[in-house]
Amino acid sequence: MSRAEVSGPGGLEPVRGPVRPGGLLDVLRVASVVLDSRGRIALWSPQAEELFGYSAHEALGQYAARLMVDERHIELVGKLFADVMRTGRSWAGGFPILHKDGTTHVVEFRNMRLTDDNGDVFALGLAADQSTVRRLEQDVALSERIVKQSPIGLAVLDTELRFVSVNPALERINGVPVEEHLGRTLREVVPLLDADALESAYLRVLRTGEPLIDQSIVGRTPADPDEEHIWSLSVYRLEDALDNVLGVAISVVDITEPYRAGVEAENARRRLAVIADASTRIGTTLDLERTAAELADVAVPELADVAAVDLLDTVVEGRRSTLGPAEPAVLRALAVRAERGADAVRAADVPGTVARYAPDRLVTECVRTGEAVLVRQVRDEDLPRIARSPEAAALLARAGLHSYLAVPLIARGEVLGALDLKRTASHPAPFDDDDLLLARELAARAAVQIDNARWYQNARTTALTLQRSLLPTHPRVTNGLEVASRYQPAGATVEVGGDWFDVIPLDGGRTALVVGDVMGSGINAAATMGRLRTATNTLASLGLDPAVLLEHLDKTTSGLDHSIATCVYAVHDPLLRQCWIANAGHLPPVRVRPGRPPELLDLPTGVPLGVGGIPFATTAVDFEPGDELVFYTDGLVETRSHSLDERLDALLALLGGPARPLEEVCDLLLRELHHPDNHDDVALLIARVQELLP
């Protein structure tokens, strides 16, 4: 840094001492020549020696015209010299001269008359190579043209950070005339900018010489005081040819529009990423609550601090809902997610509960009109229309709720409910149009998945209700038998409905035990099962042999729309201590006897009911006090990854453990054998013989 530099703007003093020269004259290599009144060389500078090729010893005392000018031009030179000496008017122009080496060069001259204190007259000639002068002029002209016509704002500040020059582009950017820039500091010209930070950056460039490139700055100028702009700022230190620091040059480019376009592109990319994420995360199952939770999980924290998914209660029950202007919205909360903030979570409805929202509430407006409701800046008076109750409004105020968005969940033309989004103090930016667009996209995609889950749940509930309504209830002890049973529904709607069991008291203290499985699934299978169970009860009351009963049941099944079913039918006689069993294509029961390993009963398998034309066989097996018979359907033991023999061995191993209450045995078998990937329902019936009282 030169001795003439200052340390910064405001109350600054230049450093004392001589100032280093500028470097422009050194670039031009200006030669100085003094001639006496007769045209002889009186003074000869080192630059003249370089320009003309003659040393001072060779030049001094010589007639300049004869030394440096071609003979053809001597007369003209003499006339020009005489005019300057006579009139005192300077002469300037280019003139060809002879170099000592014999070459000709065009030199730019400035000639003027000098007078000393004795009245003697001399001529001073300042000369520079014309090509060097022209090149410098062209550089200056080019620089000036570029600076004036450039769309980039350009300025030069001196070492006190005062404007020295400003181009028209910066004049437009700042909204301040050029003349009002000159001599003034940045904070005086554009007070709306952060002058402290900018001047600190300028001083750092002055001190270190390291340029500042493409630094983004945000602010307002008098050109557009109501709108923030973004500029790209670059700052360079200016030095002359002798390394004197002259100040800094700054370039300013308004990048507001490209920046906004970039932000919009980034927002679009973010929306696509969130939507792509939603496509893989929402609707992984047909469970309604889980699907709603997946939607809330995607929305937080990407879109909101708090997200709630609520469905109209009538919609959850499978009925269409239309709200009048004065009707409240009865909403069932399915999911709530929050990034942080217990108050905001407590203000939301607990999943699984049903809440009533008054007609003036914003979420009610959303589900009534099917239109999104956006409150960019939530005020105190907005809170009662957002929250369900005054207590919830107080919690939201404490959480710092400042922006709110409710988007309807619409599928197949029906409003199902709403996606409720909130931003609190931890997410300071309010919801904007991009957020609204993203929320609508999420809601539209998720609504279809939620609707599918809703219809699935309704269908499954219907099938399961029918199935359970058709299954029997029986006393724990009947006719000398202790009985326990379980029904485990399938995980999918279409797989509910085919399995059943029954315990039927008969005459003479006997008991019929039945387990069956209708092939197929869903409501039709459940209905078929109900008809077969009714037929079985009717036939059992006739006291038929098990094989004969199955033959009659086979005929009944054949008339039920080509239905097929498997079934085991057993009759226990406590007096004879025996069971008579017939099997129609079903897995064999297991007999468990105290002190002996469990065994699969070796029964004639028979054909399934509905095949027709093939007789069944009855087998008598001993059934003593303490013995157990375990009846089950294939859903208990069949899996996709194990053979049936492996699974039956596992069943026998579990039944071979220590004696347990029958209810515990049922739970053990379901827990250990019914795999999650086995999408089939299970019917399980266990009967244990009790000692007859005398």
C-alpha positions in Angstrom: 0.0 0.0 0.0 1.4 3.4 -0.9 2.2 6.2 1.5 -0.8 8.2 0.1 -3.3 5.6 1.1 -5.8 6.0 3.9 -7.2 3.5 6.4 -10.9 4.0 5.8 -13.7 6.5 5.3 -14.8 9.0 7.9 -12.3 11.3 9.7 -9.3 10.0 7.9 -6.0 11.7 7.4 -3.5 11.0 4.5 -0.2 9.6 5.5 2.5 12.4 5.8 5.4 12.4 3.3 6.1 12.5 -0.4 3.6 10.9 -2.8 4.9 8.3 -5.2 4.5 9.3 -8.9 1.8 7.9 -11.2 2.8 5.5 -13.9 1.0 6.9 -17.0 4.0 9.0 -18.2 6.2 5.9 -17.8 3.8 4.0 -20.0 4.0 6.7 -22.6 7.8 7.1 -22.3 7.5 10.8 -23.0 10.8 12.3 -24.3 11.8 15.9 -23.5 13.9 18.0 -25.9 14.8 21.7 -25.6 16.0 23.7 -28.6 17.6 27.2 -28.6 16.4 29.9 -30.9 18.4 28.7 -33.8 17.0 25.1 -33.5 20.1 23.5 -31.9 19.6 20.9 -29.2 20.2 22.4 -25.8 18.7 19.7 -23.5 18.2 15.9 -24.2 16.4 13.6 -21.8 17.1 9.8 -21.4 13.6 9.1 -22.9 14.8 11.1 -26.0 17.8 8.9 -26.3 15.5 5.9 -26.2 13.0 7.3 -28.7 15.5 8.7 -31.3 18.5 6.5 -30.7 21.1 9.2 -30.1 22.9 9.7 -26.8 23.0 13.1 -25.2 26.6 13.4 -26.2 25.7 12.8 -29.9 22.6 15.1 -29.8 23.5 18.2 -27.8 24.5 21.2 -29.9 23.3 19.5 -33.1 20.5 21.1 -35.3 17.5 19.0 -34.4 16.0 19.1 -38.0 19.2 17.8 -39.6 19.6 15.1 -36.9 16.1 13.7 -36.7 14.2 14.7 -39.9 14.4 13.4 -43.4 15.7 15.9 -45.9 12.3 16.0 -47.6 10.7 17.4 -44.4 13.4 19.9 -43.3 11.8 22.9 -44.9 8.4 22.1 -43.3 10.0 21.5 -39.9 11.8 24.9 -40.2 8.6 26.7 -40.9 6.8 25.0 -38.0 9.7 25.8 -35.7 9.7 29.5 -36.8 5.9 29.8 -36.2 6.2 28.5 -32.7 9.1 30.8 -31.8 7.5 33.9 -33.5 3.9 33.6 -32.3 4.3 31.6 -29.1 1.4 29.3 -30.1 2.0 25.7 -29.4 1.9 23.1 -32.1 0.9 19.5 -31.7 0.7 16.6 -34.1 2.4 13.5 -35.5 5.5 13.8 -37.5 7.9 11.2 -39.1 11.4 11.2 -37.6 14.5 9.3 -38.4 15.9 6.9 -35.8 19.6 6.6 -35.5 19.3 3.1 -37.0 17.9 4.6 -40.2 14.2 3.5 -39.6 11.4 6.0 -39.7 8.9 6.4 -36.8 5.8 8.6 -36.4 6.1 10.5 -33.2 3.5 12.5 -31.5 4.8 16.0 -30.7 3.8 18.8 -28.4 5.9 21.9 -29.1 5.8 25.2 -27.1 7.9 28.3 -26.7 9.8 28.9 -23.4 11.4 32.2 -22.1 14.0 32.3 -19.4 14.6 35.1 -16.9 17.1 36.7 -19.4 14.5 36.9 -22.1 16.1 34.2 -24.1 13.7 32.1 -26.1 13.8 28.3 -26.3 11.5 25.6 -27.7 10.3 22.7 -25.6 9.3 19.5 -27.5 7.5 16.7 -25.7 7.5 13.5 -27.8 6.1 10.0 -27.6 5.9 7.1 -30.0 2.6 7.7 -31.9 1.7 3.9 -31.9 2.0 3.9 -28.1 -0.2 7.0 -27.8 -2.8 5.7 -30.2 -2.9 2.3 -28.4 -3.5 4.1 -25.1 -6.1 6.3 -26.6 -7.9 3.3 -28.0 -7.7 1.5 -24.7 -9.2 4.6 -22.9 -11.9 5.0 -25.5 -12.8 1.3 -25.4 -12.9 1.3 -21.6 -15.0 4.5 -21.6 -17.4 3.0 -24.1 -17.7 -0.3 -22.3 -18.2 1.5 -19.0 -20.9 3.8 -20.3 -22.8 1.2 -22.3 -22.4 -1.8 -20.0 -25.6 -3.2 -18.5 -23.5 -3.9 -15.4 -23.3 -1.3 -12.8 -19.7 0.0 -12.5 -18.0 2.5 -10.2 -14.7 3.6 -8.9 -14.2 4.6 -5.3 -11.1 6.2 -4.0 -9.1 5.1 -1.0 -11.5 7.0 1.2 -14.3 5.0 -0.3 -15.9 8.0 -2.0 -17.3 7.7 -5.5 -15.0 8.9 -8.2 -16.9 7.7 -11.2 -20.2 5.9 -11.8 -21.6 4.5 -15.1 -25.2 4.9 -16.3 -26.1 1.3 -15.3 -25.2 1.9 -11.7 -27.1 5.2 -11.8 -30.2 3.3 -12.8 -29.6 0.6 -10.2 -29.2 3.0 -7.4 -31.8 5.5 -8.6 -29.4 8.4 -7.9 -27.9 10.7 -10.6 -24.2 10.4 -11.3 -23.4 13.8 -10.0 -25.0 13.0 -6.6 -22.6 10.0 -6.3 -19.4 11.8 -6.9 -17.4 12.7 -3.7 -19.9 10.9 -1.5 -19.7 7.6 0.4 -21.9 4.6 0.0 -24.0 5.2 3.1 -24.8 8.7 1.8 -25.9 7.5 -1.6 -27.8 4.3 -0.8 -28.7 4.4 2.9 -31.1 1.4 2.6 -28.2 -1.0 2.1 -26.0 -2.4 4.8 -23.2 0.1 4.4 -21.2 -1.2 7.3 -20.8 -4.7 5.8 -20.1 -3.3 2.3 -17.5 -0.8 3.4 -15.8 -3.5 5.6 -15.6 -5.7 2.5 -14.2 -2.8 0.4 -11.5 -2.0 3.0 -10.5 -5.7 3.1 -10.0 -5.6 -0.7 -8.0 -2.3 -0.3 -5.8 -3.8 2.4 -5.2 -7.3 1.0 -5.6 -6.8 -2.8 -7.7 -10.0 -2.9 -10.7 -9.4 -5.0 -14.3 -10.1 -3.8 -16.1 -12.1 -6.6 -19.8 -12.6 -7.0 -20.8 -11.8 -3.5 -24.6 -11.8 -3.2 -26.1 -8.8 -1.4 -29.8 -8.2 -0.6 -31.4 -4.8 0.0 -33.3 -1.8 -1.4 -32.2 1.3 -3.3 -34.0 4.6 -4.1 -34.7 3.1 -7.5 -37.1 0.6 -6.0 -37.5 1.3 -2.3 -40.5 -1.0 -1.8 -39.0 -4.2 -3.2 -35.9 -6.1 -2.1 -33.4 -6.9 -4.9 -30.5 -9.3 -5.0 -27.2 -8.2 -6.6 -24.0 -9.9 -7.4 -21.1 -7.7 -6.3 -17.5 -7.9 -7.3 -14.8 -5.6 -5.9 -11.2 -5.2 -7.2 -8.3 -3.1 -6.0 -7.0 -0.5 -8.5 -3.3 0.0 -8.9 -1.3 2.1 -11.4 1.8 0.9 -13.3 4.0 1.8 -10.2 1.7 -0.3 -7.9 0.2 2.8 -6.3 -3.2 1.9 -4.8 -5.8 4.2 -6.4 -9.0 2.8 -4.8 -11.4 0.0 -5.7 -13.5 -0.8 -8.7 -16.9 -2.4 -8.1 -19.2 -4.1 -10.5 -22.9 -4.7 -9.6 -25.3 -7.1 -11.5 -29.0 -7.2 -10.6 -29.7 -11.0 -10.3 -33.1 -10.6 -8.8 -35.0 -12.2 -11.7 -32.5 -15.1 -12.3 -32.4 -15.7 -8.5 -36.2 -15.8 -8.3 -36.2 -18.1 -11.4 -33.7 -20.3 -9.6 -35.7 -20.3 -6.5 -38.8 -21.3 -8.5 -36.9 -24.0 -10.2 -35.6 -25.3 -6.8 -39.1 -25.1 -5.4 -40.4 -27.1 -8.4 -37.6 -29.6 -7.9 -38.4 -29.8 -4.2 -42.1 -30.3 -5.0 -41.3 -33.1 -7.4 -39.0 -34.7 -4.8 -41.7 -34.5 -2.1 -44.3 -35.9 -4.5 -42.0 -38.7 -5.6 -41.4 -39.4 -1.9 -45.1 -39.4 -1.2 -45.7 -41.8 -4.1 -43.5 -44.4 -2.4 -44.5 -43.7 1.3 -48.2 -43.1 1.1 -50.5 -46.1 0.6 -48.1 -48.9 1.5 -51.0 -50.7 3.1 -54.8 -50.5 3.0 -55.0 -49.6 6.6 -56.8 -46.2 6.9 -55.0 -44.9 10.0 -51.6 -45.9 8.7 -52.3 -44.3 5.3 -53.3 -41.0 7.1 -50.1 -41.2 9.2 -48.0 -41.7 6.1 -49.4 -38.5 4.6 -48.7 -36.6 7.9 -45.2 -38.0 7.9 -44.5 -36.7 4.4 -45.9 -33.2 5.2 -43.7 -32.8 8.3 -41.1 -31.2 8.3 -41.0 -30.7 4.5 -44.1 -28.6 4.4 -45.2 -27.7 8.0 -44.3 -28.0 11.6 -47.6 -29.6 12.5 -49.8 -31.7 10.2 -53.1 -33.3 11.0 -55.3 -35.6 8.8 -59.0 -35.5 9.6 -61.8 -37.2 7.8 -65.5 -36.5 8.0 -67.0 -39.0 10.3 -69.8 -39.9 7.9 -67.2 -40.6 5.2 -65.4 -43.0 7.5 -68.6 -44.8 8.0 -69.1 -45.1 4.3 -71.7 -42.5 3.7 -71.5 -39.4 1.6 -71.5 -36.0 3.4 -72.6 -32.6 2.3 -72.5 -29.7 4.7 -74.8 -26.7 4.6 -73.6 -23.2 5.5 -74.9 -23.5 9.0 -73.8 -27.0 9.7 -70.8 -28.0 11.8 -68.2 -30.5 10.5 -67.9 -33.7 12.5 -64.3 -34.8 12.0 -62.5 -37.9 13.0 -58.8 -37.4 13.7 -56.7 -40.0 12.0 -53.2 -38.7 12.4 -51.1 -35.9 13.9 -47.4 -35.3 13.4 -45.2 -32.5 14.7 -41.6 -31.7 14.3 -41.5 -30.2 17.8 -43.7 -28.2 20.2 -45.9 -30.0 22.6 -48.4 -27.2 22.8 -49.2 -27.4 19.1 -49.7 -31.2 19.4 -52.0 -30.8 22.4 -54.0 -28.3 20.5 -54.8 -31.0 17.8 -57.4 -33.7 18.2 -56.1 -37.0 19.5 -56.1 -39.6 16.7 -59.2 -41.8 16.9 -61.4 -39.2 18.5 -64.3 -37.4 16.9 -64.5 -33.6 17.2 -67.2 -31.1 16.2 -66.1 -28.0 14.4 -68.4 -25.0 14.3 -69.6 -23.7 10.9 -67.3 -20.6 11.2 -64.1 -22.7 11.6 -61.7 -22.6 8.7 -61.4 -26.4 8.5 -65.2 -26.5 8.2 -65.1 -24.0 5.4 -62.4 -26.2 3.7 -64.5 -29.4 3.8 -67.7 -27.6 3.0 -66.5 -25.8 -0.1 -63.8 -28.3 -1.2 -61.4 -25.3 -1.5 -58.1 -24.7 0.3 -58.0 -22.1 3.0 -54.7 -20.2 3.5 -53.9 -17.7 6.2 -50.5 -16.4 5.4 -50.1 -14.4 8.6 -52.1 -15.6 11.5 -53.4 -12.8 13.8 -54.8 -13.2 17.3 -58.3 -12.8 15.9 -57.7 -15.7 13.5 -56.9 -18.3 16.2 -60.6 -18.9 17.3 -61.4 -19.9 13.7 -58.5 -22.2 13.5 -58.7 -24.0 16.8 -61.6 -26.2 17.9 -61.9 -24.6 21.4 -60.6 -21.6 23.3 -58.2 -23.9 25.1 -56.8 -25.1 21.9 -56.5 -21.5 20.6 -54.4 -20.6 23.7 -52.1 -23.6 23.1 -51.6 -22.5 19.4 -50.8 -19.0 20.5 -48.3 -20.3 23.0 -46.7 -22.4 20.3 -46.2 -19.4 18.1 -48.6 -20.3 15.3 -48.1 -17.7 12.5 -49.2 -19.4 9.3 -52.1 -21.8 8.5 -53.1 -23.9 5.6 -56.0 -26.4 5.2 -56.3 -28.4 2.0 -59.3 -30.6 1.2 -58.9 -34.4 0.6 -60.9 -35.1 -2.5 -61.2 -38.4 -4.2 -63.6 -39.4 -7.0 -65.4 -36.1 -6.6 -66.1 -36.5 -2.9 -64.6 -34.4 -0.1 -63.3 -36.9 2.4 -61.7 -34.5 4.9 -58.8 -32.1 5.2 -55.0 -32.0 5.5 -54.5 -29.4 8.2 -51.0 -27.7 8.2 -49.5 -25.2 10.7 -46.2 -23.3 10.9 -45.0 -22.2 14.3 -42.1 -20.2 15.6 -39.7 -22.9 14.7 -40.5 -22.4 11.0 -40.5 -18.6 10.5 -41.4 -18.5 6.8 -45.2 -18.2 6.1 -47.0 -20.5 3.7 -46.8 -19.1 0.1 -48.3 -20.1 -3.2 -45.6 -22.7 -3.8 -46.5 -24.4 -0.5 -50.2 -24.2 -1.5 -49.4 -25.9 -4.8 -47.4 -28.6 -3.1 -50.0 -29.2 -0.4 -52.7 -29.6 -3.1 -50.6 -32.1 -5.0 -50.0 -34.1 -1.8 -53.6 -34.0 -0.8 -54.8 -35.1 -4.3 -52.5 -38.1 -4.4 -53.0 -39.1 -0.8 -56.8 -38.7 -1.0 -57.0 -41.6 -3.5 -55.0 -43.8 -1.2 -57.1 -42.8 1.8 -60.3 -43.5 -0.2 -59.1 -46.9 -1.2 -58.2 -47.6 2.5 -61.6 -46.3 3.6 -63.5 -48.6 1.2 -61.2 -51.5 2.0 -61.8 -51.0 5.7 -65.6 -50.7 5.3 -65.6 -53.9 3.1 -63.4 -55.7 5.6 -65.5 -54.6 8.5 -68.7 -55.8 6.8 -67.2 -59.2 6.0 -65.7 -59.5 9.4 -69.0 -58.5 11.1 -70.8 -61.1 9.0 -68.2 -63.7 9.8 -68.3 -63.1 13.5 -72.1 -62.9 13.6 -72.2 -66.4 12.0 -69.7 -68.0 14.4 -71.2 -69.7 17.5 -71.0 -68.8 21.1 -70.7 -71.8 23.4 -70.2 -72.4 27.1 -66.7 -73.2 28.3 -67.9 -76.6 29.6 -70.6 -78.7 27.8 -71.6 -82.4 28.2 -68.3 -83.4 29.9 -66.1 -81.4 27.5 -64.1 -78.3 28.3 -64.0 -76.3 25.1 -61.9 -73.3 23.9 -61.9 -71.7 20.5 -60.4 -68.8 18.5 -61.2 -67.1 15.3 -58.3 -65.0 13.8 -59.5 -62.9 10.8 -57.3 -62.5 7.7 -55.4 -59.3 7.2 -57.1 -58.5 3.9 -60.7 -57.8 3.1 -61.0 -60.3 0.3 -59.6 -63.1 2.5 -62.1 -62.8 5.4 -64.9 -65.1 5.7 -64.4 -68.8 5.0 -63.5 -70.5 8.2 -65.8 -71.6 11.0 -66.2 -73.9 14.0 -69.2 -75.1 16.0 -70.0 -76.9 19.2 -73.4 -78.6 19.1 -75.1 -80.3 22.1 -76.8 -83.5 21.1 -79.2 -85.9 22.7 -77.9 -88.4 25.2 -75.2 -86.1 26.6 -73.3 -86.3 23.3 -71.6 -83.3 21.7 -70.8 -82.6 18.0 -67.5 -80.7 17.2 -67.2 -79.1 13.8 -64.4 -77.2 12.0 -64.7 -76.2 8.4 -63.2 -73.9 5.7 -65.1 -72.6 2.7 -62.7 -72.2 -0.3 -62.8 -68.7 -1.5 -63.0 -65.5 0.6 -64.8 -62.3 1.2 -68.5 -61.8 1.9 -69.6 -64.6 -0.4 -67.4 -67.1 1.5 -68.8 -65.8 4.8 -72.4 -66.2 3.5 -71.7 -69.7 2.2 -70.1 -70.6 5.6 -73.2 -69.4 7.3 -75.5 -71.6 5.2 -73.3 -74.6 5.8 -73.2 -74.0 9.5 -77.0 -73.8 9.6 -77.3 -77.0 7.5 -74.8 -78.7 9.8 -76.8 -77.8 12.9 -80.0 -79.0 11.4 -78.5 -82.4 10.3 -76.7 -82.8 13.6 -80.1 -82.6 15.5 -81.1 -85.7 13.6 -78.4 -87.8 15.3 -76.9 -88.9 12.0 -73.6 -90.8 11.7 -70.8 -88.4 10.9 -70.2 -89.9 7.4 -73.9 -89.8 6.6 -74.1 -86.2 7.8 -71.2 -85.2 5.5 -72.9 -86.9 2.5 -76.0 -84.7 3.1 -73.8 -81.6 3.6 -72.0 -82.5 0.4 -75.3 -82.3 -1.5 -76.1 -79.0 0.1 -72.7 -77.6 -0.8 -73.1 -78.7 -4.4 -76.2 -76.5 -4.7 -74.4 -73.3 -3.4 -73.1 -71.8 -6.6 -70.4 -74.5 -7.1 -68.9 -73.8 -3.6 -66.2 -76.1 -2.2 -65.5 -76.6 1.5 -63.5 -78.8 3.8 -64.9 -80.0 7.0 -64.2 -82.3 10.0 -67.2 -83.5 11.9 -66.9 -85.4 15.2 -69.4 -86.7 17.8 -68.2 -87.3 21.3 -70.0 -89.8 23.5 -68.9 -89.4 27.2 -70.4 -92.7 28.2 -68.5 -94.8 25.6 -65.5 -92.5 25.9 -65.1 -92.4 22.2 -65.4 -89.9 19.3 -66.8 -90.8 15.9 -65.1 -88.6 13.3 -65.6 -88.1 9.5 -63.3 -86.0 7.4 -64.2 -84.1 4.1 -60.8 -83.1 2.7 -59.7 -81.3 5.9 -56.4 -81.4 7.8 -56.5 -84.2 10.4 -57.2 -83.3 14.1 -54.5 -83.8 16.7 -55.1 -86.0 19.7 -53.2 -85.1 22.9 -53.1 -87.8 25.6 -51.5 -87.3 29.0 -48.1 -89.0 29.1 -48.0 -89.6 25.4 -46.7 -87.6 22.4 -49.4 -85.7 20.5 -50.5 -87.5 17.3 -52.3 -86.6 14.0 -55.3 -88.9 13.8 -55.0 -91.3 10.9 -58.4 -90.7 9.3 -59.6 -91.3 5.7 -59.2 -87.9 4.2 -62.3 -87.9 2.0 -63.0 -85.3 -0.7 -64.1 -81.8 -0.1 -67.8 -80.9 0.2 -69.3 -79.9 -3.1 -67.3 -82.5 -5.2 -70.2 -85.0 -4.9 -70.6 -88.7 -5.6 -67.9 -90.1 -3.3 -68.9 -91.6 0.1 -67.3 -90.6 3.4 -66.1 -92.9 6.2 -66.6 -92.7 10.0 -63.7 -93.6 12.3 -64.0 -94.3 16.0 -61.2 -93.1 18.3 -60.8 -93.4 22.0 -61.3 -90.2 23.9 -60.6 -90.7 27.6 -60.8 -88.1 30.4 -57.8 -85.8 30.1 -57.5 -86.3 26.4 -57.7 -83.4 24.1 -58.7 -83.0 20.4 -57.4 -80.1 18.5 -59.3 -79.0 15.4 -57.9 -76.2 13.1 -58.0 -74.8 9.6 -55.1 -74.5 7.2 -54.5 -70.8 8.0 -52.8 -71.9 11.3 -50.1 -74.1 9.7 -49.7 -73.2 6.1 -47.0 -70.7 5.0 -45.3 -69.8 1.7 -41.8 -70.6 3.0 -42.3 -73.9 4.8 -43.6 -77.3 3.8 -46.8 -78.6 5.4 -45.0 -81.5 7.1 -42.6 -79.0 8.8 -45.5 -76.9 10.0 -47.5 -79.9 11.3 -44.4 -81.1 13.2 -44.2 -77.6 14.8 -47.8 -77.9 15.8 -47.2 -81.3 17.5 -44.1 -79.9 19.2 -46.1 -77.0 20.8 -48.9 -79.4 21.9 -46.3 -81.7 23.4 -45.3 -79.1 26.0 -46.4 -78.9 29.6 -50.1 -79.0 30.4 -51.8 -75.6 30.1 -55.3 -74.2 30.4 -57.0 -74.5 27.0 -57.3 -70.8 26.6 -53.5 -70.5 27.0 -53.0 -73.3 24.5 -55.1 -71.4 21.9 -53.1 -68.2 22.4 -49.8 -70.1 22.2 -50.7 -71.8 18.9 -51.9 -68.5 17.3 -48.9 -66.6 18.5 -46.3 -69.2 17.4 -47.8 -70.6 14.3 -49.9 -67.9 12.6 -47.3 -66.0 10.5 -47.9 -62.4 9.4 -47.3 -63.3 5.7 -50.0 -66.0 5.9 -53.0 -64.0 4.6 -55.7 -66.5 5.6 -58.1 -66.6 8.5 -57.8 -69.2 11.2 -60.5 -71.2 13.1 -59.2 -73.2 16.1 -61.2 -75.5 18.4 -59.8 -77.5 21.3 -61.9 -79.9 23.4 -60.7 -81.7 26.6 -62.6 -84.6 28.2 -63.5 -84.1 31.9 -64.0 -86.8 34.5 -67.7 -87.6 34.8 -69.1 -87.1 38.3 -70.8 -90.1 39.9 
